[in-house]
Structures are given as structure tokens and as C-alpha cells.
Amino acid sequence: MAEYEVPDELRYSNEDEWTRVEGERAVVGVTDYAQQQLGDIVYVELPEVGATVEQGAPFGVIESVKAVSELYSPVSGKVLEINAELEEHPEWVNDDCYGDGWMIAVRVEEADEVASLLDAKAYRKHVQDRTE
């Protein structure tokens, strides 16, 4: 099995997005597993600041040399910030998916949604179940 970085302090969706909660704010991106499966990222389309996102619903698009995939929001809320740098540097998702490759920051509306996300151990198992 390939090795995937899964930081313990983050929460994860079944659709391979991660969430880092900072008070009422949640920073969102795609996981190491997702970026490795996609291959070289060439384009990322993100929502406008002020847009509302819904847990489990698409909020953007990520395109690689292999595929075009929708991005799914792990939490509901209002978009506070987007990583506009990804327009010029989509490869940051491959290079540093948990750092410079972050995508959006959302004001969390429902704390219960964060609690419903997978912890690192459960996400590792979720990935392992799909790769075996």
C-alpha cells in the first residue's frame, strides 16, 4: 500500500477533503491521498468569498492531467477566504496539500458537522479499505 500523509489534528470527509478548525473558522483542502490519486494538478476553481457552501455539496472543481473532479465541502457555512494563489500555482496542491495548497476558509455554522467528520484513524482506514 502506498504511504499517505494523514495529520492527526485534522478532520476528514469521505470525499477526501480535510478540515482544520480554528475557532469558528474551518480551513479546507484535499488530502494527500486525493492529490496522489489525481496526479499533477493543473487547475483549481474555487467559489467567491461570501458564497455559502453546504456540507457534502460541491464547492469547486479540481483538474489534473488525469481527471476533472468536484470538490465537496466538509462543512456548511459562508466562505470567508479563498486561496487565490492556486489560480497561478495549482501545483501547490501536489506540493503541500495541507499547507500552501489549502483551498477555502469557511465560517462554520454547525459545530455538529465537524464532529461528524472522520478523525485521522478512521480516515486512514477509509483509504485503506479502498486501496486493498
One Martini backbone bead per residue (centre of mass of N, CA, C, O) as a GRO file, in nm:
protein
  132
    1MET     BB    1   0.098   0.036   0.021
    2ALA     BB    2   0.071   0.344   0.012
    3GLU     BB    3   0.177   0.657   0.127
    4TYR     BB    4  -0.007   0.871   0.356
    5GLU     BB    5  -0.082   1.178   0.467
    6VAL     BB    6  -0.235   1.201   0.817
    7PRO     BB    7  -0.319   1.429   1.014
    8ASP     BB    8  -0.436   1.425   1.343
    9GLU     BB    9  -0.567   1.735   1.364
   10LEU     BB   10  -0.765   1.648   1.152
   11ARG     BB   11  -1.045   1.638   0.937
   12TYR     BB   12  -1.264   1.408   0.741
   13SER     BB   13  -1.385   1.308   0.439
   14ASN     BB   14  -1.509   1.073   0.214
   15GLU     BB   15  -1.404   1.283  -0.032
   16ASP     BB   16  -1.103   1.394   0.052
   17GLU     BB   17  -1.129   1.611   0.273
   18TRP     BB   18  -1.002   1.868   0.476
   19THR     BB   19  -1.005   1.993   0.829
   20ARG     BB   20  -0.930   2.306   0.999
   21VAL     BB   21  -0.995   2.416   1.316
   22GLU     BB   22  -1.049   2.784   1.397
   23GLY     BB   23  -1.290   2.795   1.570
   24GLU     BB   24  -1.522   2.929   1.336
   25ARG     BB   25  -1.299   2.821   1.148
   26ALA     BB   26  -1.250   2.650   0.825
   27VAL     BB   27  -1.005   2.471   0.670
   28VAL     BB   28  -0.973   2.365   0.321
   29GLY     BB   29  -0.888   2.050   0.152
   30VAL     BB   30  -0.693   1.811   0.009
   31THR     BB   31  -0.565   1.516   0.024
   32ASP     BB   32  -0.302   1.318  -0.031
   33TYR     BB   33  -0.458   1.096  -0.165
   34ALA     BB   34  -0.603   1.271  -0.376
   35GLN     BB   35  -0.352   1.398  -0.516
   36GLN     BB   36  -0.229   1.124  -0.600
   37GLN     BB   37  -0.470   1.024  -0.773
   38LEU     BB   38  -0.475   1.272  -0.973
   39GLY     BB   39  -0.212   1.420  -0.986
   40ASP     BB   40  -0.136   1.673  -1.179
   41ILE     BB   41  -0.216   1.990  -1.106
   42VAL     BB   42  -0.378   2.256  -1.328
   43TYR     BB   43  -0.666   2.320  -1.172
   44VAL     BB   44  -0.863   2.565  -0.974
   45GLU     BB   45  -1.203   2.598  -0.859
   46LEU     BB   46  -1.352   2.861  -0.677
   47PRO     BB   47  -1.529   3.033  -0.479
   48GLU     BB   48  -1.666   3.300  -0.357
   49VAL     BB   49  -1.660   3.534  -0.148
   50GLY     BB   50  -1.966   3.472   0.043
   51ALA     BB   51  -2.035   3.208  -0.011
   52THR     BB   52  -2.232   2.918   0.013
   53VAL     BB   53  -2.187   2.613   0.188
   54GLU     BB   54  -2.238   2.256   0.183
   55GLN     BB   55  -2.251   1.970   0.319
   56GLY     BB   56  -2.154   1.753   0.049
   57ALA     BB   57  -2.119   1.982  -0.150
   58PRO     BB   58  -2.023   2.146  -0.408
   59PHE     BB   59  -1.746   2.415  -0.450
   60GLY     BB   60  -1.567   2.282  -0.686
   61VAL     BB   61  -1.270   2.240  -0.897
   62ILE     BB   62  -1.046   1.974  -1.008
   63GLU     BB   63  -0.752   1.958  -1.220
   64SER     BB   64  -0.590   1.714  -1.410
   65VAL     BB   65  -0.422   1.513  -1.629
   66LYS     BB   66  -0.654   1.280  -1.562
   67ALA     BB   67  -0.882   1.477  -1.415
   68VAL     BB   68  -1.216   1.575  -1.319
   69SER     BB   69  -1.318   1.723  -1.002
   70GLU     BB   70  -1.501   1.754  -0.735
   71LEU     BB   71  -1.561   1.963  -0.459
   72TYR     BB   72  -1.626   1.896  -0.110
   73SER     BB   73  -1.789   2.001   0.163
   74PRO     BB   74  -1.744   1.935   0.509
   75VAL     BB   75  -1.897   2.216   0.552
   76SER     BB   76  -2.105   2.463   0.660
   77GLY     BB   77  -2.105   2.799   0.504
   78LYS     BB   78  -1.909   3.083   0.482
   79VAL     BB   79  -1.694   3.232   0.271
   80LEU     BB   80  -1.396   3.405   0.376
   81GLU     BB   81  -1.175   3.245   0.197
   82ILE     BB   82  -0.930   3.222  -0.063
   83ASN     BB   83  -0.683   3.058  -0.265
   84ALA     BB   84  -0.573   3.252  -0.519
   85GLU     BB   85  -0.288   3.122  -0.580
   86LEU     BB   86  -0.397   2.864  -0.736
   87GLU     BB   87  -0.427   2.991  -1.013
   88GLU     BB   88  -0.100   3.004  -1.048
   89HIS     BB   89  -0.057   2.737  -0.820
   90PRO     BB   90  -0.179   2.427  -0.841
   91GLU     BB   91   0.078   2.256  -0.745
   92TRP     BB   92   0.044   2.298  -0.434
   93VAL     BB   93  -0.137   2.053  -0.389
   94ASN     BB   94   0.101   1.855  -0.433
   95ASP     BB   95   0.330   1.985  -0.247
   96ASP     BB   96   0.100   2.121  -0.009
   97CYS     BB   97  -0.203   2.028   0.092
   98TYR     BB   98  -0.174   2.134   0.416
   99GLY     BB   99  -0.087   2.422   0.316
  100ASP     BB  100  -0.054   2.601   0.037
  101GLY     BB  101  -0.307   2.402  -0.076
  102TRP     BB  102  -0.527   2.541   0.021
  103MET     BB  103  -0.866   2.671  -0.043
  104ILE     BB  104  -1.073   2.723   0.208
  105ALA     BB  105  -1.263   2.946   0.423
  106VAL     BB  106  -1.501   2.878   0.688
  107ARG     BB  107  -1.791   2.952   0.850
  108VAL     BB  108  -1.914   2.777   1.099
  109GLU     BB  109  -2.253   2.669   1.166
  110GLU     BB  110  -2.202   2.348   1.247
  111ALA     BB  111  -2.046   2.169   1.486
  112ASP     BB  112  -2.159   1.882   1.421
  113GLU     BB  113  -2.015   1.847   1.149
  114VAL     BB  114  -1.732   1.814   1.257
  115ALA     BB  115  -1.798   1.563   1.437
  116SER     BB  116  -1.881   1.384   1.170
  117LEU     BB  117  -1.605   1.358   1.103
  118LEU     BB  118  -1.314   1.218   1.041
  119ASP     BB  119  -1.058   1.088   1.175
  120ALA     BB  120  -0.750   0.978   1.111
  121LYS     BB  121  -0.802   0.677   1.163
  122ALA     BB  122  -1.063   0.653   0.990
  123TYR     BB  123  -0.936   0.756   0.726
  124ARG     BB  124  -0.721   0.543   0.690
  125LYS     BB  125  -0.927   0.313   0.665
  126HIS     BB  126  -1.082   0.425   0.422
  127VAL     BB  127  -0.839   0.408   0.232
  128GLN     BB  128  -0.761   0.113   0.270
  129ASP     BB  129  -1.033  -0.009   0.172
  130ARG     BB  130  -0.985   0.114  -0.131
  131THR     BB  131  -0.675  -0.014  -0.182
  132GLU     BB  132  -0.727  -0.341  -0.151
   0.00000   0.00000   0.00000
